[in-house]
């Protein structure tokens, strides 16, 4: 699956989500998504087989991932500032 930060995805709930951040943690790819039309609707997903994203609800895992998402987003912003 080739999804990058700022890409827009339509999920099974028929909402459009923007990829805010993407991280590799313990050899798995995780995504932080925000609904394009409702900024209060956020999702944390894991990339599974067959190019699918699956919601994650594990609060302990999300607590671990949040700082990683922020760090990755900051890197992306810094790169864009230099261009």
N, CA, C and O atoms as a CHARMM CRD file, in Angstrom:
* protein
*
  332
    1    1 UNK  N      0.85900  -1.17200   0.00000 PROA 1      0.00000
    2    1 UNK  CA     0.00000   0.00000   0.00000 PROA 1      0.00000
    3    1 UNK  C      0.90100   1.22900   0.00000 PROA 1      0.00000
    4    1 UNK  O      1.77300   1.36300   0.85800 PROA 1      0.00000
    5    2 UNK  N      0.69800   2.09500  -0.92700 PROA 2      0.00000
    6    2 UNK  CA     1.52200   3.29300  -1.01900 PROA 2      0.00000
    7    2 UNK  C      0.70000   4.52100  -0.62500 PROA 2      0.00000
    8    2 UNK  O      0.17200   5.23400  -1.47900 PROA 2      0.00000
    9    3 UNK  N      0.60500   4.74800   0.66200 PROA 3      0.00000
   10    3 UNK  CA    -0.14100   5.88900   1.19400 PROA 3      0.00000
   11    3 UNK  C      0.85600   6.81000   1.86900 PROA 3      0.00000
   12    3 UNK  O      1.71700   6.36400   2.62700 PROA 3      0.00000
   13    4 UNK  N      0.73400   8.09800   1.58900 PROA 4      0.00000
   14    4 UNK  CA     1.65100   9.08700   2.15500 PROA 4      0.00000
   15    4 UNK  C      0.89400  10.10700   2.99100 PROA 4      0.00000
   16    4 UNK  O     -0.32700  10.23400   2.90500 PROA 4      0.00000
   17    5 UNK  N      1.65600  10.82500   3.79700 PROA 5      0.00000
   18    5 UNK  CA     1.06500  11.91100   4.57400 PROA 5      0.00000
   19    5 UNK  C      0.43700  12.91100   3.60400 PROA 5      0.00000
   20    5 UNK  O      1.01500  13.23300   2.56600 PROA 5      0.00000
   21    6 UNK  N     -0.73400  13.38800   3.95100 PROA 6      0.00000
   22    6 UNK  CA    -1.57100  14.32800   3.18700 PROA 6      0.00000
   23    6 UNK  C     -2.43600  13.65200   2.12900 PROA 6      0.00000
   24    6 UNK  O     -3.26100  14.31700   1.50200 PROA 6      0.00000
   25    7 UNK  N     -2.26800  12.34900   1.91500 PROA 7      0.00000
   26    7 UNK  CA    -3.15900  11.65000   0.99500 PROA 7      0.00000
   27    7 UNK  C     -4.57300  11.62200   1.57100 PROA 7      0.00000
   28    7 UNK  O     -4.76300  11.70500   2.78500 PROA 7      0.00000
   29    8 UNK  N     -5.54800  11.50500   0.69400 PROA 8      0.00000
   30    8 UNK  CA    -6.94600  11.40100   1.10700 PROA 8      0.00000
   31    8 UNK  C     -7.43700   9.99800   0.78600 PROA 8      0.00000
   32    8 UNK  O     -7.22500   9.47700  -0.30800 PROA 8      0.00000
   33    9 UNK  N     -8.10400   9.40000   1.77700 PROA 9      0.00000
   34    9 UNK  CA    -8.62800   8.04700   1.62400 PROA 9      0.00000
   35    9 UNK  C    -10.11600   8.03400   1.94200 PROA 9      0.00000
   36    9 UNK  O    -10.57300   8.76100   2.82400 PROA 9      0.00000
   37   10 UNK  N    -10.86200   7.21800   1.23600 PROA 10     0.00000
   38   10 UNK  CA   -12.26600   6.99200   1.56800 PROA 10     0.00000
   39   10 UNK  C    -12.34500   5.60900   2.20400 PROA 10     0.00000
   40   10 UNK  O    -11.97100   4.60600   1.59600 PROA 10     0.00000
   41   11 UNK  N    -12.84200   5.57600   3.44400 PROA 11     0.00000
   42   11 UNK  CA   -12.92200   4.31100   4.16300 PROA 11     0.00000
   43   11 UNK  C    -14.31900   3.71500   4.05000 PROA 11     0.00000
   44   11 UNK  O    -15.21200   4.28800   3.42400 PROA 11     0.00000
   45   12 UNK  N    -14.48400   2.56400   4.66300 PROA 12     0.00000
   46   12 UNK  CA   -15.75700   1.84600   4.57900 PROA 12     0.00000
   47   12 UNK  C    -16.94500   2.64000   5.09700 PROA 12     0.00000
   48   12 UNK  O    -18.08400   2.36300   4.72100 PROA 12     0.00000
   49   13 UNK  N    -16.69900   3.62300   5.95300 PROA 13     0.00000
   50   13 UNK  CA   -17.80600   4.44300   6.46000 PROA 13     0.00000
   51   13 UNK  C    -18.18500   5.57000   5.48200 PROA 13     0.00000
   52   13 UNK  O    -19.00900   6.42600   5.80600 PROA 13     0.00000
   53   14 UNK  N    -17.58200   5.56200   4.29600 PROA 14     0.00000
   54   14 UNK  CA   -17.82100   6.53700   3.22600 PROA 14     0.00000
   55   14 UNK  C    -17.38500   7.95600   3.56400 PROA 14     0.00000
   56   14 UNK  O    -17.82600   8.90800   2.91900 PROA 14     0.00000
   57   15 UNK  N    -16.52700   8.11000   4.56300 PROA 15     0.00000
   58   15 UNK  CA   -15.96600   9.41700   4.88500 PROA 15     0.00000
   59   15 UNK  C    -14.58200   9.53900   4.26800 PROA 15     0.00000
   60   15 UNK  O    -13.86500   8.55300   4.10000 PROA 15     0.00000
   61   16 UNK  N    -14.22400  10.78300   3.93300 PROA 16     0.00000
   62   16 UNK  CA   -12.89100  11.05200   3.40400 PROA 16     0.00000
   63   16 UNK  C    -11.97200  11.41000   4.56200 PROA 16     0.00000
   64   16 UNK  O    -12.29100  12.27700   5.37500 PROA 16     0.00000
   65   17 UNK  N    -10.84100  10.74300   4.62900 PROA 17     0.00000
   66   17 UNK  CA    -9.86900  10.99000   5.69400 PROA 17     0.00000
   67   17 UNK  C     -8.55200  11.45200   5.09000 PROA 17     0.00000
   68   17 UNK  O     -8.13200  10.98900   4.02900 PROA 17     0.00000
   69   18 UNK  N     -7.91300  12.38100   5.79900 PROA 18     0.00000
   70   18 UNK  CA    -6.58400  12.84300   5.40600 PROA 18     0.00000
   71   18 UNK  C     -5.57300  12.11400   6.28700 PROA 18     0.00000
   72   18 UNK  O     -5.76700  11.98400   7.49500 PROA 18     0.00000
   73   19 UNK  N     -4.50600  11.64500   5.67300 PROA 19     0.00000
   74   19 UNK  CA    -3.44200  10.97800   6.41900 PROA 19     0.00000
   75   19 UNK  C     -2.59300  12.06600   7.08000 PROA 19     0.00000
   76   19 UNK  O     -1.88400  12.81400   6.40700 PROA 19     0.00000
   77   20 UNK  N     -2.67900  12.13700   8.39500 PROA 20     0.00000
   78   20 UNK  CA    -1.93300  13.13700   9.16100 PROA 20     0.00000
   79   20 UNK  C     -0.52000  12.65100   9.42400 PROA 20     0.00000
   80   20 UNK  O      0.44100  13.42000   9.37700 PROA 20     0.00000
   81   21 UNK  N     -0.41200  11.35300   9.70500 PROA 21     0.00000
   82   21 UNK  CA     0.89900  10.79500   9.98100 PROA 21     0.00000
   83   21 UNK  C      0.89200   9.29200   9.70900 PROA 21     0.00000
   84   21 UNK  O     -0.15300   8.64300   9.68200 PROA 21     0.00000
   85   22 UNK  N      2.09300   8.77200   9.51000 PROA 22     0.00000
   86   22 UNK  CA     2.28700   7.35300   9.20300 PROA 22     0.00000
   87   22 UNK  C      3.58700   6.93100   9.86800 PROA 22     0.00000
   88   22 UNK  O      4.62100   7.57000   9.67500 PROA 22     0.00000
   89   23 UNK  N      3.54100   5.84800  10.65600 PROA 23     0.00000
   90   23 UNK  CA     4.75300   5.39600  11.33300 PROA 23     0.00000
   91   23 UNK  C      4.92100   3.88800  11.21000 PROA 23     0.00000
   92   23 UNK  O      3.95500   3.13900  11.06500 PROA 23     0.00000
   93   24 UNK  N      6.17100   3.47200  11.27200 PROA 24     0.00000
   94   24 UNK  CA     6.50900   2.05900  11.31800 PROA 24     0.00000
   95   24 UNK  C      6.89700   1.76900  12.76100 PROA 24     0.00000
   96   24 UNK  O      7.88200   2.30800  13.26700 PROA 24     0.00000
   97   25 UNK  N      6.11500   0.91400  13.42400 PROA 25     0.00000
   98   25 UNK  CA     6.37600   0.55100  14.80800 PROA 25     0.00000
   99   25 UNK  C      6.30400  -0.96100  14.93300 PROA 25     0.00000
  100   25 UNK  O      5.28500  -1.56900  14.60500 PROA 25     0.00000
  101   26 UNK  N      7.36500  -1.55700  15.39800 PROA 26     0.00000
  102   26 UNK  CA     7.47800  -3.01200  15.54800 PROA 26     0.00000
  103   26 UNK  C      7.11900  -3.73700  14.24800 PROA 26     0.00000
  104   26 UNK  O      6.35700  -4.70300  14.23500 PROA 26     0.00000
  105   27 UNK  N      7.69600  -3.23400  13.16300 PROA 27     0.00000
  106   27 UNK  CA     7.55500  -3.82000  11.82100 PROA 27     0.00000
  107   27 UNK  C      6.11600  -3.80400  11.29900 PROA 27     0.00000
  108   27 UNK  O      5.75500  -4.61200  10.44300 PROA 27     0.00000
  109   28 UNK  N      5.30500  -2.89300  11.81000 PROA 28     0.00000
  110   28 UNK  CA     3.94100  -2.71700  11.31400 PROA 28     0.00000
  111   28 UNK  C      3.73500  -1.24500  11.00200 PROA 28     0.00000
  112   28 UNK  O      4.30900  -0.37900  11.66300 PROA 28     0.00000
  113   29 UNK  N      2.90900  -0.95700   9.98800 PROA 29     0.00000
  114   29 UNK  CA     2.63700   0.41600   9.57700 PROA 29     0.00000
  115   29 UNK  C      1.31800   0.86800  10.19000 PROA 29     0.00000
  116   29 UNK  O      0.28600   0.21000  10.05500 PROA 29     0.00000
  117   30 UNK  N      1.38500   2.02700  10.87600 PROA 30     0.00000
  118   30 UNK  CA     0.20300   2.60900  11.51900 PROA 30     0.00000
  119   30 UNK  C     -0.08000   3.97700  10.91000 PROA 30     0.00000
  120   30 UNK  O      0.83200   4.68800  10.49000 PROA 30     0.00000
  121   31 UNK  N     -1.36100   4.32900  10.87200 PROA 31     0.00000
  122   31 UNK  CA    -1.79500   5.59900  10.30300 PROA 31     0.00000
  123   31 UNK  C     -2.64000   6.38000  11.29700 PROA 31     0.00000
  124   31 UNK  O     -3.42100   5.81300  12.06100 PROA 31     0.00000
  125   32 UNK  N     -2.46400   7.69100  11.26600 PROA 32     0.00000
  126   32 UNK  CA    -3.28700   8.61400  12.04600 PROA 32     0.00000
  127   32 UNK  C     -4.08600   9.39900  11.00400 PROA 32     0.00000
  128   32 UNK  O     -3.51300  10.12000  10.18700 PROA 32     0.00000
  129   33 UNK  N     -5.40500   9.25500  11.03900 PROA 33     0.00000
  130   33 UNK  CA    -6.28400   9.84700  10.03400 PROA 33     0.00000
  131   33 UNK  C     -7.27200  10.81200  10.67000 PROA 33     0.00000
  132   33 UNK  O     -7.71600  10.60500  11.79900 PROA 33     0.00000
  133   34 UNK  N     -7.61200  11.86500   9.94000 PROA 34     0.00000
  134   34 UNK  CA    -8.64800  12.80600  10.37400 PROA 34     0.00000
  135   34 UNK  C     -9.66200  12.95700   9.25300 PROA 34     0.00000
  136   34 UNK  O     -9.30900  13.13000   8.08600 PROA 34     0.00000
  137   35 UNK  N    -10.92500  12.88800   9.63500 PROA 35     0.00000
  138   35 UNK  CA   -12.03200  13.06300   8.69900 PROA 35     0.00000
  139   35 UNK  C    -11.95500  14.47500   8.11800 PROA 35     0.00000
  140   35 UNK  O    -11.89100  15.46000   8.85400 PROA 35     0.00000
  141   36 UNK  N    -11.96100  14.55400   6.83200 PROA 36     0.00000
  142   36 UNK  CA   -11.82800  15.83500   6.11500 PROA 36     0.00000
  143   36 UNK  C    -12.97400  16.79800   6.43500 PROA 36     0.00000
  144   36 UNK  O    -12.78500  18.01400   6.42700 PROA 36     0.00000
  145   37 UNK  N    -14.15700  16.25500   6.71500 PROA 37     0.00000
  146   37 UNK  CA   -15.34100  17.09700   6.94400 PROA 37     0.00000
  147   37 UNK  C    -15.74500  17.20100   8.41000 PROA 37     0.00000
  148   37 UNK  O    -16.64500  17.96800   8.75100 PROA 37     0.00000
  149   38 UNK  N    -15.09100  16.44100   9.27300 PROA 38     0.00000
  150   38 UNK  CA   -15.39500  16.47500  10.69600 PROA 38     0.00000
  151   38 UNK  C    -14.10200  16.23900  11.45800 PROA 38     0.00000
  152   38 UNK  O    -13.72100  15.09400  11.70200 PROA 38     0.00000
  153   39 UNK  N    -13.43000  17.31000  11.83300 PROA 39     0.00000
  154   39 UNK  CA   -12.10500  17.20200  12.44000 PROA 39     0.00000
  155   39 UNK  C    -12.10500  16.50900  13.79300 PROA 39     0.00000
  156   39 UNK  O    -11.04500  16.17100  14.31900 PROA 39     0.00000
  157   40 UNK  N    -13.27000  16.29800  14.35200 PROA 40     0.00000
  158   40 UNK  CA   -13.37000  15.56100  15.61700 PROA 40     0.00000
  159   40 UNK  C    -13.37100  14.05900  15.39500 PROA 40     0.00000
  160   40 UNK  O    -13.21600  13.28600  16.34000 PROA 40     0.00000
  161   41 UNK  N    -13.54300  13.65000  14.16500 PROA 41     0.00000
  162   41 UNK  CA   -13.57500  12.23300  13.81800 PROA 41     0.00000
  163   41 UNK  C    -12.17300  11.78900  13.40000 PROA 41     0.00000
  164   41 UNK  O    -11.74700  12.00900  12.26600 PROA 41     0.00000
  165   42 UNK  N    -11.47500  11.16400  14.33200 PROA 42     0.00000
  166   42 UNK  CA   -10.11900  10.70000  14.03700 PROA 42     0.00000
  167   42 UNK  C    -10.07100   9.17700  14.11300 PROA 42     0.00000
  168   42 UNK  O    -10.88100   8.54100  14.78700 PROA 42     0.00000
  169   43 UNK  N     -9.11000   8.61900  13.41100 PROA 43     0.00000
  170   43 UNK  CA    -8.93500   7.16900  13.41900 PROA 43     0.00000
  171   43 UNK  C     -7.45500   6.84500  13.50000 PROA 43     0.00000
  172   43 UNK  O     -6.60600   7.53300  12.93400 PROA 43     0.00000
  173   44 UNK  N     -7.17900   5.77600  14.22100 PROA 44     0.00000
  174   44 UNK  CA    -5.85700   5.19400  14.25000 PROA 44     0.00000
  175   44 UNK  C     -6.00400   3.82000  13.61900 PROA 44     0.00000
  176   44 UNK  O     -6.84500   3.02500  14.03800 PROA 44     0.00000
  177   45 UNK  N     -5.19200   3.54300  12.62000 PROA 45     0.00000
  178   45 UNK  CA    -5.34800   2.29600  11.86400 PROA 45     0.00000
  179   45 UNK  C     -4.01000   1.59600  11.69700 PROA 45     0.00000
  180   45 UNK  O     -2.94300   2.20100  11.80000 PROA 45     0.00000
  181   46 UNK  N     -4.10700   0.30600  11.43800 PROA 46     0.00000
  182   46 UNK  CA    -2.93800  -0.49600  11.11200 PROA 46     0.00000
  183   46 UNK  C     -3.13100  -1.02100   9.69300 PROA 46     0.00000
  184   46 UNK  O     -4.23800  -1.37600   9.28800 PROA 46     0.00000
  185   47 UNK  N     -2.03400  -1.06100   8.95200 PROA 47     0.00000
  186   47 UNK  CA    -2.08600  -1.60500   7.59900 PROA 47     0.00000
  187   47 UNK  C     -2.03100  -3.12700   7.68900 PROA 47     0.00000
  188   47 UNK  O     -1.12000  -3.69600   8.29000 PROA 47     0.00000
  189   48 UNK  N     -3.01400  -3.76500   7.08600 PROA 48     0.00000
  190   48 UNK  CA    -3.08300  -5.22900   7.08200 PROA 48     0.00000
  191   48 UNK  C     -2.84200  -5.74300   5.67000 PROA 48     0.00000
  192   48 UNK  O     -2.59000  -4.96800   4.74800 PROA 48     0.00000
  193   49 UNK  N     -2.92200  -7.04200   5.51800 PROA 49     0.00000
  194   49 UNK  CA    -2.74300  -7.65700   4.20400 PROA 49     0.00000
  195   49 UNK  C     -3.77100  -7.12500   3.20700 PROA 49     0.00000
  196   49 UNK  O     -4.80000  -6.56100   3.58200 PROA 49     0.00000
  197   50 UNK  N     -3.46800  -7.31700   1.96700 PROA 50     0.00000
  198   50 UNK  CA    -4.36900  -6.95000   0.86800 PROA 50     0.00000
  199   50 UNK  C     -4.71500  -5.46000   0.85000 PROA 50     0.00000
  200   50 UNK  O     -5.83200  -5.07400   0.50300 PROA 50     0.00000
  201   51 UNK  N     -3.74100  -4.63300   1.22700 PROA 51     0.00000
  202   51 UNK  CA    -3.92000  -3.17700   1.14700 PROA 51     0.00000
  203   51 UNK  C     -5.14400  -2.66100   1.89000 PROA 51     0.00000
  204   51 UNK  O     -5.88900  -1.83200   1.36600 PROA 51     0.00000
  205   52 UNK  N     -5.35100  -3.14300   3.09100 PROA 52     0.00000
  206   52 UNK  CA    -6.48700  -2.68000   3.87900 PROA 52     0.00000
  207   52 UNK  C     -6.01100  -2.03900   5.17300 PROA 52     0.00000
  208   52 UNK  O     -4.96000  -2.39000   5.70900 PROA 52     0.00000
  209   53 UNK  N     -6.80200  -1.09400   5.66300 PROA 53     0.00000
  210   53 UNK  CA    -6.55200  -0.46200   6.95000 PROA 53     0.00000
  211   53 UNK  C     -7.61100  -0.94200   7.92400 PROA 53     0.00000
  212   53 UNK  O     -8.79300  -1.03300   7.59200 PROA 53     0.00000
  213   54 UNK  N     -7.16100  -1.24900   9.13700 PROA 54     0.00000
  214   54 UNK  CA    -8.06700  -1.72100  10.17600 PROA 54     0.00000
  215   54 UNK  C     -7.93200  -0.79200  11.37900 PROA 54     0.00000
  216   54 UNK  O     -6.82100  -0.48300  11.81100 PROA 54     0.00000
  217   55 UNK  N     -9.07200  -0.34700  11.91900 PROA 55     0.00000
  218   55 UNK  CA    -9.05500   0.52000  13.09800 PROA 55     0.00000
  219   55 UNK  C     -8.38100  -0.18100  14.26700 PROA 55     0.00000
  220   55 UNK  O     -8.50900  -1.39300  14.44000 PROA 55     0.00000
  221   56 UNK  N     -7.66100   0.59900  15.06600 PROA 56     0.00000
  222   56 UNK  CA    -7.13400   0.06500  16.31200 PROA 56     0.00000
  223   56 UNK  C     -7.77800   0.83200  17.46400 PROA 56     0.00000
  224   56 UNK  O     -7.96800   2.04600  17.39000 PROA 56     0.00000
  225   57 UNK  N     -8.10900   0.10900  18.52200 PROA 57     0.00000
  226   57 UNK  CA    -8.76400   0.70100  19.68600 PROA 57     0.00000
  227   57 UNK  C     -7.95300   0.50300  20.95900 PROA 57     0.00000
  228   57 UNK  O     -8.38700   0.90400  22.03900 PROA 57     0.00000
  229   58 UNK  N     -6.79200  -0.10600  20.84200 PROA 58     0.00000
  230   58 UNK  CA    -5.95600  -0.38400  22.00400 PROA 58     0.00000
  231   58 UNK  C     -5.36800   0.93400  22.52400 PROA 58     0.00000
  232   58 UNK  O     -4.44400   1.48700  21.92700 PROA 58     0.00000
  233   59 UNK  N     -5.91200   1.42800  23.63800 PROA 59     0.00000
  234   59 UNK  CA    -5.50100   2.72900  24.16700 PROA 59     0.00000
  235   59 UNK  C     -4.02000   2.76700  24.56100 PROA 59     0.00000
  236   59 UNK  O     -3.36100   3.79500  24.40900 PROA 59     0.00000
  237   60 UNK  N     -3.50600   1.65400  25.06200 PROA 60     0.00000
  238   60 UNK  CA    -2.08000   1.61200  25.41900 PROA 60     0.00000
  239   60 UNK  C     -1.19900   1.73400  24.18100 PROA 60     0.00000
  240   60 UNK  O     -0.18600   2.43400  24.20000 PROA 60     0.00000
  241   61 UNK  N     -1.58300   1.05900  23.11500 PROA 61     0.00000
  242   61 UNK  CA    -0.83700   1.15900  21.86300 PROA 61     0.00000
  243   61 UNK  C     -0.92600   2.57400  21.30100 PROA 61     0.00000
  244   61 UNK  O      0.07200   3.11400  20.82200 PROA 61     0.00000
  245   62 UNK  N     -2.10200   3.17300  21.35500 PROA 62     0.00000
  246   62 UNK  CA    -2.27300   4.53800  20.84400 PROA 62     0.00000
  247   62 UNK  C     -1.39600   5.51200  21.63200 PROA 62     0.00000
  248   62 UNK  O     -0.82100   6.42900  21.04500 PROA 62     0.00000
  249   63 UNK  N     -1.28300   5.33000  22.94500 PROA 63     0.00000
  250   63 UNK  CA    -0.41500   6.19100  23.76300 PROA 63     0.00000
  251   63 UNK  C      1.04900   6.08400  23.32200 PROA 63     0.00000
  252   63 UNK  O      1.79200   7.06500  23.35500 PROA 63     0.00000
  253   64 UNK  N      1.44000   4.89800  22.91800 PROA 64     0.00000
  254   64 UNK  CA     2.81000   4.70500  22.41700 PROA 64     0.00000
  255   64 UNK  C      2.97100   5.36200  21.04900 PROA 64     0.00000
  256   64 UNK  O      3.99500   5.98400  20.76800 PROA 64     0.00000
  257   65 UNK  N      1.95800   5.22100  20.20600 PROA 65     0.00000
  258   65 UNK  CA     2.04900   5.72000  18.83000 PROA 65     0.00000
  259   65 UNK  C      1.96400   7.24500  18.72600 PROA 65     0.00000
  260   65 UNK  O      2.60200   7.83300  17.85200 PROA 65     0.00000
  261   66 UNK  N      1.19900   7.88800  19.58800 PROA 66     0.00000
  262   66 UNK  CA     0.99000   9.33700  19.45500 PROA 66     0.00000
  263   66 UNK  C      2.29300  10.14300  19.37100 PROA 66     0.00000
  264   66 UNK  O      2.42900  10.96600  18.46600 PROA 66     0.00000
  265   67 UNK  N      3.25200   9.93800  20.27900 PROA 67     0.00000
  266   67 UNK  CA     4.50900  10.69300  20.12600 PROA 67     0.00000
  267   67 UNK  C      5.24700  10.37900  18.82300 PROA 67     0.00000
  268   67 UNK  O      5.91200  11.24500  18.25400 PROA 67     0.00000
  269   68 UNK  N      5.12500   9.14000  18.36100 PROA 68     0.00000
  270   68 UNK  CA     5.76200   8.76600  17.09800 PROA 68     0.00000
  271   68 UNK  C      5.09700   9.47600  15.92500 PROA 68     0.00000
  272   68 UNK  O      5.77300   9.93000  15.00200 PROA 68     0.00000
  273   69 UNK  N      3.77100   9.57000  15.96600 PROA 69     0.00000
  274   69 UNK  CA     3.04800  10.30300  14.91400 PROA 69     0.00000
  275   69 UNK  C      3.47000  11.76800  14.89700 PROA 69     0.00000
  276   69 UNK  O      3.68900  12.33900  13.82900 PROA 69     0.00000
  277   70 UNK  N      3.58500  12.37400  16.06800 PROA 70     0.00000
  278   70 UNK  CA     3.97400  13.78500  16.15600 PROA 70     0.00000
  279   70 UNK  C      5.38700  13.98100  15.59400 PROA 70     0.00000
  280   70 UNK  O      5.64000  14.90800  14.82600 PROA 70     0.00000
  281   71 UNK  N      6.29000  13.09600  15.99000 PROA 71     0.00000
  282   71 UNK  CA     7.67900  13.19300  15.50500 PROA 71     0.00000
  283   71 UNK  C      7.73800  13.07500  13.98300 PROA 71     0.00000
  284   71 UNK  O      8.45200  13.83200  13.32600 PROA 71     0.00000
  285   72 UNK  N      6.99500  12.13400  13.43100 PROA 72     0.00000
  286   72 UNK  CA     6.99100  11.93400  11.97600 PROA 72     0.00000
  287   72 UNK  C      6.37800  13.13400  11.24900 PROA 72     0.00000
  288   72 UNK  O      6.87900  13.56200  10.20900 PROA 72     0.00000
  289   73 UNK  N      5.30300  13.66500  11.80000 PROA 73     0.00000
  290   73 UNK  CA     4.66600  14.84200  11.19400 PROA 73     0.00000
  291   73 UNK  C      5.61300  16.03500  11.21200 PROA 73     0.00000
  292   73 UNK  O      5.69800  16.78400  10.23800 PROA 73     0.00000
  293   74 UNK  N      6.32000  16.20900  12.31700 PROA 74     0.00000
  294   74 UNK  CA     7.27100  17.31100  12.42400 PROA 74     0.00000
  295   74 UNK  C      8.36600  17.18800  11.36300 PROA 74     0.00000
  296   74 UNK  O      8.76300  18.18200  10.75500 PROA 74     0.00000
  297   75 UNK  N      8.84600  15.97100  11.14600 PROA 75     0.00000
  298   75 UNK  CA     9.86900  15.74800  10.11000 PROA 75     0.00000
  299   75 UNK  C      9.33900  16.17200   8.73300 PROA 75     0.00000
  300   75 UNK  O     10.04000  16.82200   7.95800 PROA 75     0.00000
  301   76 UNK  N      8.11300  15.80100   8.45300 PROA 76     0.00000
  302   76 UNK  CA     7.50600  16.13100   7.16300 PROA 76     0.00000
  303   76 UNK  C      7.36800  17.64200   7.00900 PROA 76     0.00000
  304   76 UNK  O      7.65800  18.18900   5.94600 PROA 76     0.00000
  305   77 UNK  N      6.92600  18.31300   8.06500 PROA 77     0.00000
  306   77 UNK  CA     6.78000  19.76800   8.01600 PROA 77     0.00000
  307   77 UNK  C      8.13300  20.43000   7.81300 PROA 77     0.00000
  308   77 UNK  O      8.24900  21.36300   7.01800 PROA 77     0.00000
  309   78 UNK  N      9.15100  19.96700   8.51200 PROA 78     0.00000
  310   78 UNK  CA    10.49600  20.53800   8.37300 PROA 78     0.00000
  311   78 UNK  C     11.02300  20.36600   6.95300 PROA 78     0.00000
  312   78 UNK  O     11.64000  21.27900   6.40400 PROA 78     0.00000
  313   79 UNK  N     10.78700  19.21600   6.36400 PROA 79     0.00000
  314   79 UNK  CA    11.23100  18.97000   4.97700 PROA 79     0.00000
  315   79 UNK  C     10.53800  19.92500   4.01600 PROA 79     0.00000
  316   79 UNK  O     11.16800  20.47300   3.11200 PROA 79     0.00000
  317   80 UNK  N      9.22800  20.12400   4.21600 PROA 80     0.00000
  318   80 UNK  CA     8.47400  21.00500   3.32300 PROA 80     0.00000
  319   80 UNK  C      8.91700  22.45900   3.47400 PROA 80     0.00000
  320   80 UNK  O      8.89600  23.20900   2.49800 PROA 80     0.00000
  321   81 UNK  N      9.31100  22.86300   4.66000 PROA 81     0.00000
  322   81 UNK  CA     9.78700  24.23300   4.87100 PROA 81     0.00000
  323   81 UNK  C     11.06900  24.49000   4.08200 PROA 81     0.00000
  324   81 UNK  O     11.29200  25.59500   3.58700 PROA 81     0.00000
  325   82 UNK  N     11.90700  23.45900   3.96900 PROA 82     0.00000
  326   82 UNK  CA    13.19100  23.60300   3.27200 PROA 82     0.00000
  327   82 UNK  C     13.02200  23.67400   1.75800 PROA 82     0.00000
  328   82 UNK  O     13.88300  24.19800   1.05000 PROA 82     0.00000
  329   83 UNK  N     11.92100  23.15100   1.27700 PROA 83     0.00000
  330   83 UNK  CA    11.73300  23.10900  -0.19100 PROA 83     0.00000
  331   83 UNK  C     11.24800  24.40800  -0.73900 PROA 83     0.00000
  332   83 UNK  O     11.04300  24.53000  -1.94600 PROA 83     0.00000
